[in-house]
């Protein structure tokens, strides 16, 4: 689709609509391009696109080849592409009505410069290519981490609260920076509607765990040990702080992404999370440990002190996320986007740990 053949700005409506409701009067099925379709987010999204009659064609863009048919994704056409290659993106996105950007490096063996070139520069390349081919909507998977971990964060954060870079954690810094950069791009390209989703930790049967957190020659060991989260073989006593946390199931992220793809609500940022607030003790218990609760205040103080130490390795920077837990209000997504979770945070955790070896 060229920019001169753009769909109407009101395509598929501007108000909330459930996933099971019809798309509207004589609207042709959408073509949706998805970067990073084989990750946790993509595993929650693509099956929904596959089953939705309002989606006619899916373009999956990834650096490494894969066969969509092996996953039952018969609507998807694979295109090999790197987010650092704008021309490859423009070619891959040809004909796309909506571009969904899920590809993002969280941690691993790459240098900080390489990570930034993929996460920040790559995201801007993806948006630029979407605008060039005349896409109507750009959907970006951001994170609760975009709010940062600051002392003045409210107990419940809604979308009116500003996003601010974290002090140390590069992932949170880049998420906050990217939201600002994308908002600036959207102002320059008012013809493309920008949707931002801010989930907490995403869980489910395809959660990748911590397989990429070990550096250098230890990476293969990390992939072997942490390919997916699992329960402990025997109960182990564990001291855990009473810290609050939210989770969301990969399918619920996928359903929120679909609502954005369809333009079921106004463009903008949306907090999404499963119902219920868990504590670290709840999580430890589900992993098969015997939690021994610790007061939250000393644990938070220790996390803040540790996060301020110089020369923290990239993996250790994640301790900052525990220094000021961020709990989101999801009212806007429910009221404006027509979304609500099917899984509570606890159910998402349990589905992640479910033993599927016999199936």
ZIHUMO-V807763 format. One record per pair of residues at least 12 apart in sequence whose ideal C-beta (glycine too) atoms are under 8 Angstrom apart, sorted by the first residue. I is the first residue (numbers start at 1). J is the second residue. D is the distance in whole Angstrom. If there is no record, write none. Layout:
<<I | J | D> <I | J | D>>
This chain:
<<1 | 31 | 8> <1 | 94 | 8> <1 | 95 | 5> <1 | 96 | 7> <1 | 97 | 7> <1 | 133 | 6> <1 | 134 | 5> <1 | 135 | 8> <2 | 133 | 7> <2 | 134 | 6> <3 | 132 | 8> <3 | 133 | 8> <3 | 134 | 4> <3 | 191 | 8> <4 | 134 | 8> <5 | 134 | 7> <6 | 134 | 5> <6 | 136 | 7> <6 | 191 | 7> <7 | 97 | 6> <7 | 136 | 5> <9 | 136 | 8> <9 | 191 | 8> <9 | 193 | 8> <11 | 27 | 6> <11 | 97 | 8> <11 | 136 | 6> <11 | 263 | 7> <12 | 24 | 6> <12 | 27 | 6> <12 | 30 | 8> <12 | 54 | 8> <12 | 262 | 5> <12 | 263 | 5> <12 | 264 | 7> <13 | 263 | 7> <13 | 264 | 7> <14 | 263 | 7> <14 | 265 | 8> <14 | 266 | 6> <15 | 264 | 8> <15 | 265 | 7> <15 | 338 | 8> <16 | 259 | 8> <16 | 264 | 6> <16 | 265 | 5> <16 | 335 | 7> <16 | 336 | 6> <16 | 337 | 6> <16 | 338 | 3> <17 | 259 | 8> <17 | 262 | 7> <17 | 264 | 5> <17 | 338 | 6> <18 | 338 | 6> <19 | 48 | 7> <19 | 52 | 7> <19 | 255 | 6> <19 | 258 | 6> <19 | 259 | 7> <23 | 53 | 8> <23 | 54 | 4> <23 | 262 | 7> <27 | 54 | 7> <28 | 56 | 7> <29 | 53 | 7> <29 | 54 | 6> <29 | 55 | 6> <29 | 56 | 3> <29 | 57 | 7> <30 | 54 | 6> <30 | 55 | 5> <30 | 56 | 6> <30 | 57 | 8> <30 | 97 | 5> <30 | 98 | 6> <30 | 261 | 7> <30 | 262 | 8> <31 | 56 | 6> <31 | 57 | 4> <31 | 58 | 8> <31 | 59 | 7> <31 | 95 | 5> <31 | 96 | 5> <31 | 97 | 5> <31 | 98 | 8> <32 | 49 | 6> <32 | 55 | 6> <32 | 57 | 7> <32 | 58 | 5> <32 | 59 | 7> <32 | 96 | 7> <32 | 97 | 7> <32 | 98 | 5> <32 | 99 | 8> <32 | 100 | 6> <32 | 261 | 6> <33 | 58 | 8> <33 | 59 | 4> <33 | 61 | 6> <33 | 92 | 7> <33 | 93 | 5> <33 | 96 | 4> <33 | 98 | 7> <33 | 99 | 5> <33 | 100 | 7> <33 | 130 | 8> <33 | 135 | 8> <34 | 46 | 7> <34 | 49 | 8> <34 | 58 | 6> <34 | 59 | 7> <34 | 60 | 6> <34 | 61 | 7> <34 | 99 | 8> <34 | 100 | 5> <34 | 102 | 6> <35 | 61 | 5> <35 | 62 | 7> <35 | 81 | 8> <35 | 83 | 6> <35 | 99 | 8> <35 | 100 | 7> <35 | 101 | 5> <35 | 102 | 6> <35 | 103 | 4> <35 | 126 | 6> <36 | 61 | 8> <36 | 62 | 7> <36 | 101 | 8> <36 | 102 | 4> <36 | 103 | 3> <36 | 104 | 7> <37 | 58 | 8> <37 | 60 | 4> <37 | 61 | 7> <37 | 62 | 6> <37 | 76 | 7> <37 | 102 | 7> <38 | 60 | 8> <38 | 62 | 6> <38 | 66 | 6> <39 | 102 | 6> <39 | 103 | 8> <39 | 206 | 8> <39 | 208 | 7> <40 | 202 | 5> <40 | 204 | 7> <40 | 206 | 5> <40 | 207 | 6> <40 | 208 | 6> <40 | 250 | 5> <41 | 102 | 4> <41 | 141 | 5> <41 | 202 | 7> <41 | 250 | 7> <41 | 253 | 6> <41 | 254 | 7> <41 | 257 | 7> <42 | 60 | 8> <42 | 102 | 6> <43 | 204 | 7> <43 | 205 | 8> <43 | 206 | 4> <43 | 250 | 6> <43 | 254 | 8> <44 | 202 | 8> <44 | 204 | 6> <44 | 206 | 7> <44 | 249 | 7> <44 | 250 | 3> <44 | 251 | 5> <44 | 252 | 7> <44 | 253 | 5> <44 | 254 | 3> <44 | 255 | 8> <44 | 257 | 8> <45 | 100 | 7> <45 | 102 | 7> <45 | 253 | 7> <45 | 254 | 4> <45 | 257 | 5> <45 | 258 | 7> <46 | 58 | 7> <46 | 60 | 7> <46 | 71 | 8> <46 | 73 | 6> <46 | 76 | 7> <46 | 254 | 8> <47 | 72 | 8> <47 | 73 | 8> <47 | 254 | 7> <48 | 251 | 8> <48 | 254 | 5> <48 | 255 | 6> <48 | 257 | 8> <48 | 258 | 5> <49 | 75 | 7> <49 | 258 | 7> <49 | 261 | 8> <50 | 72 | 7> <50 | 73 | 6> <50 | 74 | 7> <50 | 75 | 5> <50 | 76 | 8> <52 | 258 | 7> <54 | 262 | 6> <55 | 75 | 7> <55 | 261 | 8> <56 | 75 | 7> <57 | 75 | 6> <57 | 77 | 7> <57 | 95 | 8> <58 | 73 | 7> <58 | 75 | 5> <58 | 76 | 4> <58 | 77 | 7> <59 | 76 | 7> <59 | 77 | 5> <59 | 79 | 6> <59 | 92 | 6> <59 | 93 | 7> <59 | 95 | 8> <59 | 96 | 6> <60 | 73 | 7> <60 | 76 | 5> <60 | 77 | 7> <60 | 78 | 5> <60 | 79 | 7> <61 | 79 | 5> <61 | 80 | 8> <61 | 81 | 5> <61 | 89 | 7> <61 | 92 | 5> <61 | 93 | 8> <61 | 103 | 8> <62 | 78 | 7> <62 | 80 | 7> <62 | 81 | 7> <62 | 103 | 8> <63 | 80 | 7> <63 | 81 | 7> <63 | 82 | 5> <64 | 80 | 8> <65 | 78 | 7> <65 | 80 | 6> <66 | 78 | 6> <79 | 91 | 8> <79 | 92 | 4> <82 | 122 | 8> <83 | 103 | 6> <83 | 118 | 6> <83 | 122 | 3> <83 | 123 | 7> <83 | 125 | 6> <83 | 126 | 6> <84 | 117 | 6> <84 | 118 | 6> <84 | 121 | 7> <84 | 122 | 5> <84 | 125 | 7> <85 | 125 | 8> <86 | 125 | 5> <86 | 128 | 6> <86 | 129 | 6> <89 | 125 | 6> <89 | 126 | 6> <89 | 128 | 8> <89 | 129 | 4> <90 | 129 | 5> <90 | 132 | 5> <90 | 133 | 6> <92 | 129 | 8> <93 | 129 | 5> <93 | 130 | 6> <93 | 132 | 8> <93 | 133 | 5> <93 | 135 | 7> <94 | 133 | 6> <95 | 133 | 7> <96 | 130 | 7> <96 | 133 | 6> <96 | 135 | 5> <97 | 135 | 6> <97 | 136 | 5> <97 | 137 | 7> <98 | 135 | 6> <98 | 136 | 6> <98 | 137 | 5> <98 | 138 | 8> <98 | 139 | 7> <98 | 261 | 5> <99 | 126 | 7> <99 | 127 | 8> <99 | 129 | 8> <99 | 130 | 4> <99 | 135 | 5> <99 | 137 | 8> <99 | 138 | 5> <99 | 139 | 7> <100 | 139 | 4> <100 | 141 | 8> <100 | 257 | 6> <100 | 260 | 8> <100 | 261 | 7> <101 | 123 | 6> <101 | 126 | 5> <101 | 127 | 7> <101 | 138 | 7> <101 | 139 | 7> <101 | 140 | 5> <101 | 141 | 7> <102 | 141 | 5> <103 | 118 | 7> <103 | 122 | 7> <103 | 126 | 8> <104 | 118 | 8> <104 | 119 | 6> <104 | 123 | 8> <104 | 141 | 7> <105 | 118 | 5> <105 | 119 | 6> <106 | 171 | 6> <106 | 212 | 7> <107 | 171 | 7> <107 | 212 | 6> <107 | 213 | 5> <107 | 314 | 6> <107 | 315 | 6> <107 | 318 | 8> <108 | 212 | 4> <108 | 213 | 8> <108 | 219 | 7> <109 | 212 | 8> <109 | 215 | 6> <109 | 216 | 6> <109 | 219 | 5> <112 | 170 | 7> <112 | 314 | 8> <115 | 170 | 7> <116 | 174 | 7> <119 | 174 | 5> <119 | 178 | 7> <120 | 174 | 6> <120 | 177 | 7> <120 | 178 | 6> <120 | 181 | 7> <123 | 140 | 7> <123 | 178 | 5> <123 | 181 | 8> <123 | 182 | 7> <124 | 181 | 6> <124 | 182 | 8> <124 | 185 | 7> <126 | 138 | 8> <127 | 182 | 6> <127 | 185 | 5> <127 | 192 | 8> <128 | 185 | 8> <130 | 192 | 6> <131 | 185 | 8> <131 | 189 | 5> <131 | 191 | 8> <131 | 192 | 5> <134 | 191 | 8> <135 | 192 | 6> <136 | 192 | 7> <136 | 193 | 6> <136 | 263 | 7> <137 | 192 | 7> <137 | 193 | 5> <137 | 194 | 8> <137 | 195 | 6> <137 | 260 | 7> <137 | 261 | 7> <137 | 263 | 6> <137 | 267 | 8> <138 | 182 | 8> <138 | 186 | 8> <138 | 192 | 5> <138 | 193 | 7> <138 | 194 | 5> <138 | 195 | 7> <139 | 195 | 5> <139 | 197 | 7> <139 | 257 | 6> <139 | 260 | 4> <139 | 261 | 6> <140 | 178 | 8> <140 | 182 | 6> <140 | 194 | 7> <140 | 195 | 7> <140 | 196 | 5> <140 | 197 | 7> <141 | 197 | 6> <141 | 199 | 7> <141 | 253 | 8> <141 | 257 | 7> <142 | 175 | 5> <142 | 178 | 7> <142 | 179 | 6> <142 | 196 | 5> <142 | 197 | 6> <142 | 198 | 5> <142 | 269 | 7> <143 | 171 | 8> <143 | 172 | 7> <143 | 175 | 5> <143 | 198 | 6> <143 | 199 | 7> <143 | 200 | 8> <144 | 157 | 8> <144 | 198 | 5> <144 | 199 | 7> <144 | 200 | 5> <144 | 246 | 8> <144 | 271 | 7> <144 | 273 | 8> <144 | 326 | 5> <144 | 328 | 6> <145 | 166 | 7> <145 | 169 | 7> <145 | 171 | 6> <145 | 172 | 4> <145 | 175 | 5> <145 | 176 | 8> <145 | 321 | 7> <145 | 326 | 8> <146 | 163 | 4> <146 | 172 | 7> <146 | 175 | 4> <146 | 176 | 5> <146 | 178 | 8> <146 | 179 | 5> <146 | 198 | 6> <147 | 161 | 6> <147 | 162 | 8> <147 | 163 | 6> <147 | 164 | 7> <147 | 176 | 8> <147 | 198 | 8> <147 | 326 | 5> <148 | 163 | 7> <148 | 164 | 4> <148 | 165 | 6> <148 | 166 | 5> <148 | 167 | 8> <148 | 172 | 6> <148 | 176 | 6> <149 | 166 | 5> <149 | 167 | 7> <149 | 169 | 7> <149 | 172 | 7> <149 | 320 | 5> <149 | 321 | 6> <149 | 323 | 5> <149 | 324 | 4> <149 | 325 | 8> <149 | 326 | 7> <150 | 164 | 6> <150 | 324 | 6> <151 | 324 | 7> <153 | 324 | 6> <153 | 326 | 6> <155 | 327 | 6> <156 | 327 | 6> <156 | 328 | 7> <156 | 329 | 5> <157 | 271 | 7> <157 | 326 | 6> <157 | 327 | 7> <157 | 328 | 5> <157 | 329 | 6> <158 | 271 | 7> <158 | 328 | 7> <158 | 329 | 4> <158 | 331 | 7> <158 | 332 | 7> <159 | 198 | 8> <159 | 268 | 7> <159 | 269 | 5> <159 | 270 | 7> <159 | 271 | 6> <159 | 332 | 5> <163 | 175 | 8> <163 | 176 | 5> <163 | 179 | 5> <163 | 180 | 7> <164 | 176 | 6> <165 | 177 | 6> <166 | 320 | 6> <166 | 321 | 8> <167 | 307 | 7> <167 | 308 | 8> <167 | 320 | 6> <168 | 307 | 6> <168 | 308 | 8> <168 | 312 | 6> <168 | 317 | 5> <168 | 320 | 5> <169 | 307 | 8> <169 | 317 | 5> <169 | 318 | 6> <169 | 320 | 5> <169 | 321 | 6> <170 | 314 | 7> <170 | 317 | 6> <171 | 317 | 8> <171 | 318 | 8> <172 | 320 | 7> <172 | 321 | 7> <179 | 196 | 6> <179 | 269 | 7> <182 | 194 | 6> <182 | 196 | 7> <186 | 267 | 8> <193 | 263 | 7> <193 | 267 | 4> <194 | 267 | 5> <194 | 268 | 8> <195 | 260 | 4> <195 | 267 | 6> <195 | 268 | 7> <195 | 270 | 7> <196 | 268 | 7> <196 | 269 | 4> <196 | 270 | 7> <197 | 253 | 7> <197 | 256 | 6> <197 | 257 | 7> <197 | 260 | 7> <197 | 269 | 8> <197 | 270 | 6> <197 | 272 | 6> <198 | 269 | 6> <198 | 270 | 7> <198 | 271 | 5> <198 | 272 | 7> <198 | 328 | 7> <199 | 248 | 5> <199 | 253 | 5> <199 | 256 | 8> <199 | 272 | 5> <199 | 273 | 7> <200 | 245 | 7> <200 | 246 | 4> <200 | 247 | 6> <200 | 248 | 6> <200 | 273 | 5> <200 | 326 | 8> <200 | 328 | 7> <201 | 245 | 7> <201 | 246 | 7> <201 | 247 | 5> <201 | 248 | 7> <202 | 247 | 8> <202 | 248 | 6> <202 | 249 | 8> <202 | 250 | 6> <202 | 253 | 6> <203 | 229 | 8> <203 | 247 | 5> <203 | 248 | 7> <203 | 249 | 6> <203 | 250 | 7> <203 | 348 | 4> <203 | 349 | 6> <203 | 351 | 7> <203 | 352 | 4> <204 | 249 | 5> <204 | 250 | 3> <204 | 251 | 6> <204 | 348 | 6> <204 | 351 | 6> <204 | 352 | 6> <205 | 250 | 8> <205 | 351 | 6> <205 | 352 | 7> <205 | 354 | 7> <205 | 356 | 7> <206 | 250 | 6> <207 | 228 | 6> <207 | 229 | 6> <207 | 250 | 7> <207 | 352 | 5> <208 | 227 | 8> <208 | 228 | 7> <209 | 226 | 4> <209 | 227 | 6> <209 | 228 | 5> <209 | 229 | 5> <210 | 222 | 7> <210 | 226 | 4> <211 | 223 | 5> <211 | 225 | 8> <211 | 226 | 5> <211 | 227 | 5> <213 | 226 | 7> <213 | 315 | 5> <214 | 315 | 8> <215 | 313 | 7> <215 | 315 | 8> <228 | 352 | 8> <229 | 287 | 8> <229 | 352 | 5> <229 | 353 | 6> <230 | 353 | 7> <231 | 286 | 8> <231 | 287 | 6> <231 | 288 | 4> <231 | 353 | 5> <231 | 355 | 8> <232 | 287 | 6> <232 | 288 | 4> <232 | 289 | 6> <233 | 288 | 8> <234 | 288 | 8> <235 | 288 | 6> <235 | 289 | 7> <235 | 290 | 5> <236 | 288 | 8> <236 | 289 | 5> <236 | 290 | 7> <237 | 289 | 7> <237 | 290 | 5> <237 | 292 | 6> <238 | 284 | 5> <238 | 289 | 4> <238 | 290 | 7> <238 | 291 | 6> <238 | 292 | 7> <239 | 291 | 8> <239 | 292 | 5> <239 | 294 | 5> <240 | 279 | 8> <240 | 280 | 4> <240 | 281 | 5> <240 | 283 | 8> <240 | 284 | 5> <240 | 289 | 8> <240 | 291 | 5> <240 | 292 | 7> <240 | 293 | 6> <240 | 294 | 6> <241 | 280 | 6> <241 | 293 | 8> <241 | 294 | 5> <241 | 295 | 7> <241 | 296 | 5> <241 | 298 | 8> <241 | 299 | 3> <241 | 300 | 7> <241 | 322 | 8> <242 | 279 | 5> <242 | 280 | 7> <242 | 281 | 6> <242 | 293 | 5> <242 | 294 | 7> <242 | 295 | 7> <242 | 296 | 5> <242 | 299 | 8> <243 | 279 | 6> <243 | 280 | 5> <243 | 296 | 6> <243 | 299 | 6> <243 | 300 | 7> <243 | 322 | 6> <243 | 325 | 5> <244 | 277 | 5> <244 | 278 | 7> <244 | 279 | 6> <244 | 325 | 5> <244 | 327 | 6> <245 | 277 | 7> <245 | 278 | 5> <245 | 279 | 7> <245 | 280 | 7> <245 | 283 | 7> <245 | 325 | 6> <245 | 327 | 8> <245 | 345 | 8> <246 | 273 | 4> <246 | 274 | 7> <246 | 276 | 8> <246 | 277 | 6> <246 | 278 | 7> <246 | 327 | 6> <246 | 328 | 7> <246 | 345 | 6> <247 | 273 | 7> <247 | 274 | 5> <247 | 278 | 7> <247 | 345 | 4> <247 | 346 | 8> <247 | 348 | 5> <247 | 349 | 6> <248 | 272 | 6> <248 | 273 | 5> <248 | 274 | 5> <248 | 341 | 7> <248 | 343 | 8> <248 | 345 | 7> <248 | 348 | 6> <249 | 274 | 6> <249 | 341 | 7> <249 | 342 | 7> <249 | 343 | 4> <249 | 347 | 7> <249 | 348 | 4> <249 | 351 | 6> <251 | 342 | 7> <251 | 343 | 7> <252 | 272 | 7> <252 | 274 | 6> <252 | 341 | 4> <252 | 342 | 6> <252 | 343 | 6> <252 | 348 | 8> <253 | 272 | 7> <255 | 339 | 6> <255 | 342 | 7> <256 | 270 | 7> <256 | 272 | 5> <256 | 333 | 6> <256 | 337 | 7> <256 | 339 | 5> <259 | 337 | 5> <259 | 338 | 6> <259 | 339 | 5> <260 | 337 | 7> <264 | 337 | 6> <264 | 338 | 5> <264 | 339 | 8> <265 | 336 | 4> <265 | 337 | 4> <265 | 338 | 6> <266 | 336 | 6> <270 | 330 | 8> <270 | 332 | 6> <270 | 333 | 4> <270 | 336 | 7> <270 | 337 | 6> <270 | 339 | 8> <271 | 328 | 4> <271 | 329 | 6> <271 | 330 | 5> <271 | 332 | 7> <271 | 333 | 6> <272 | 328 | 8> <272 | 330 | 6> <272 | 333 | 5> <272 | 339 | 7> <272 | 341 | 7> <273 | 328 | 5> <273 | 330 | 5> <273 | 341 | 7> <273 | 345 | 7> <274 | 341 | 5> <274 | 343 | 5> <274 | 344 | 5> <274 | 345 | 4> <274 | 346 | 8> <274 | 347 | 7> <274 | 348 | 5> <275 | 341 | 6> <275 | 344 | 4> <275 | 345 | 7> <276 | 344 | 5> <276 | 345 | 5> <276 | 346 | 6> <277 | 327 | 6> <277 | 345 | 7> <278 | 345 | 5> <278 | 346 | 6> <278 | 349 | 7> <279 | 293 | 8> <281 | 293 | 5> <282 | 346 | 7> <283 | 349 | 7> <286 | 346 | 8> <286 | 349 | 5> <286 | 350 | 6> <286 | 353 | 6> <287 | 353 | 7> <299 | 322 | 8> <300 | 322 | 7> <300 | 323 | 6> <300 | 324 | 7> <303 | 319 | 5> <303 | 320 | 7> <303 | 322 | 4> <303 | 323 | 4> <304 | 323 | 4> <304 | 324 | 8> <306 | 319 | 5> <307 | 319 | 5> <307 | 320 | 4> <307 | 323 | 5>>
